[in-house]
Amino acid sequence: MSNTETLLQKDQDEDVPETVITRNRVREIISQTLKGATNLANLLPTSIVLAFQVLAPIFTNQGDCRYVNQVMTSTLLVICALSSFVLNFTDSYKDKNGNLSYGFATLNGLWLVDSEVQLPPQLAAKYRLKVMDFVHGFTSVLVFTAITLSENNIVKCFFPSPSKDLQQILTAAPAVIGVVSSFMFVLFPAQRHGINSLFNLK
């Protein structure tokens, strides 16, 4: 490239103003929602998603289901959905020595399941069960439903010959559920650090 071309290119670069992306609160929520919807698996414990993805093709016989396959697959779906729901009610406590214990949030506070010593009532009350725990639980089940509907083997197992209308619903449902669920997680972020955070290896 000649010196003249270099100078012209430099002048053109200088004439182009640098664009800085700015967002208000609403647009920031939309941005985070879309990021979350692109990878629903990140919203669930890694162990549940991994177990489902490994076992689903086996239980459904690669989508060629008989009655026994449907029973086994239904059992898998129920167990994974319940696990996704229950793990939202777990939390952890770290003592002054750095020892970490996990437990379940109850109406009276945090019930530690891996420690012989229970928290004093006043301290345990800080971890008391909240309405948002149920919101996160049901949202996690929605996310798992979206992942389930995105699995071809599951769809072929329970809907071997879907109508055109049903096929459109099965195609659109995961995306809609994903956006709504991601929006909920952005609006109401999880405050607990329970067993699900232990499973989410990043």
N, C-alpha and C positions, 0 to 999 in steps of 0.2 A: 504494500500500500504506500502511495506517495505521500509526501509531506502535506500537499494540498488536500488530499482526501482525508488525511488524519485530522487536519484542522477543521474541515467541514463537518466530519463526524463528531468532533468535540463540541463544535458550536451547536449542532443539532441536539446533542445530549444535554447541553446547558439550557437550551430553550424549553426542553420538556420538564415541566414542574413535577417534583416528586409527590406522589399521592400517598397520603397517610390515612389508613383506615381508622375511622372513629365510629363508635356505636353508643347509642343511648341504652338505657336499661332494658327496654323492650327488645331492641335488636340484638343485644348481647345474649338475652335469654334464647332468642330464636337461633342464634349462631351456636350456642352450646347444645341446644336441643338437636340440631341437625348433626352436629359432631357425634352426639351420643347415639343417634338413630343409625349411624353408619355401621356401628358395631355393637349390637345388642348384647353379645356375649359378655362384654365388659361390665354390664350391669348386674350380672349374676356371679355367684361364686364359681371359680374355675373348675372345682371338682365336680359340681353338678352338671355343668355344660359338657365337660370332658366325658363323664360317665354316660350322659345321654347320647352324645355323638358316637361313642364306641359301641354302646349296647343297642341303639336303635336299629342299625342294619341287621344285627343278629336276631333280635326279637321279631322283627318284621319279615325276616327271610328275604331281605332285599326288596321289600314291597310286595312280595307274592304271599299274602297272608291267608292263613286258614283260621279257623275259630281259635285254636290254641295260641296262635301267634297274636291274635287280637287281644286275648286275655292277658298274655304276658306283656304286650306293649302297653295296654291300659294300666296294668300294675306299675310299670316303669314310669309312665307319665304321672300317675298319682303320687308316687314316692318322690319324684323330682320336684313336682309342684309343691307338695307339702314341705319338703326340705327348703325350697326357696322362700316359702312363707315363714317357717319357724325360725330360720337363721336371722331374720330381721329383729327377733326379740332377744338376741344374745348381746352381751356386752362384756367388757373386761375391766379389771382393776389392777393397778400396779402399786405395790407397797413401797415404802421408803428404801427397801433393799433392792428394788428393781425386779422383784418376783411378780410375774404376771399370772393372773387367774381369770378364767372365763366362767360366765354364768348366764342365767336367764333373768330378764326383767320381769318382775311381778308387781302386783298392786302394792306390796309392802316395800319393794326395793329390789336390789340385786341379790339373787340367790346363787352363790358360787357352787359349782358342781365339781370342781377339781381341787378344792381346798377343805381342810378339816376345820379351819377357822372361818366363821361367818362375819360379815361386816357389822359394825354397830348400827343400830336402827337409824340414827341421824345421818350417817354416811351412806347407808344403803338406800335411804329415801331419795337421794339425788339421782339414782338410776331407776326410779319408779316407772312403771309402764305408762306409756303415753298414747294418745290417739294417733300420732304420727307413725308409731310403730305399726299400727294396722294399715295405715295408708301405704307405707313402704312395703308391707307384706303383700297386700293385694296388687300393688304395682309390680312387684317381682314376679308374681304369678302371671300377670299379663305379659311381661317380657318373656317368660318361659313359654307361654302360649304362642307368642309370635315366632319364637325360635322353632317350636314344634311344627307350626304351619309352614315354615320355610324348609322343612326336611321332606324331601320327595318321597322317601320310603314310608314315612308316617302317612302322608296324604294318600299315596297309592294303597296303603293297607286299609284305611277306613273309607276312602272314597275312590274305589277302583275305576268307576265310570261316571265321573261327575258331569252334570249338565253344564252348558255354557255359562249360565248365570252363576252356578255354584263355583265353577272354575274361576270366574272373575272375582268372586268374593274371596276365595282361597288365595288368590294372587295379591289382592289389594290389602287384605286384612293384616298381614305381618307389617307392612309399611305403615299403615295407620296406627296400629297398636304401638309400633316402635316409636313413632313421633310423639304420641300422647304420653307414653311411659317415660321417655327421655325428658319431656317437658315437665312431668311431675317430679322427676329426680332433680332437675335443675331448680325448680321452684322450692322444693322441700328436700334439701340435701340431708343425707343420713348423718346423724350426730353420734351414733354408737360405733364402737370399735369392737365388734363381736367376732364370733368364729368365722363369719363370712369374710372379714378382712384378713383373717389368718389364711383362708383358702385362696384369696385373690393374690396370687404370686405375680409380682410385676418387677 
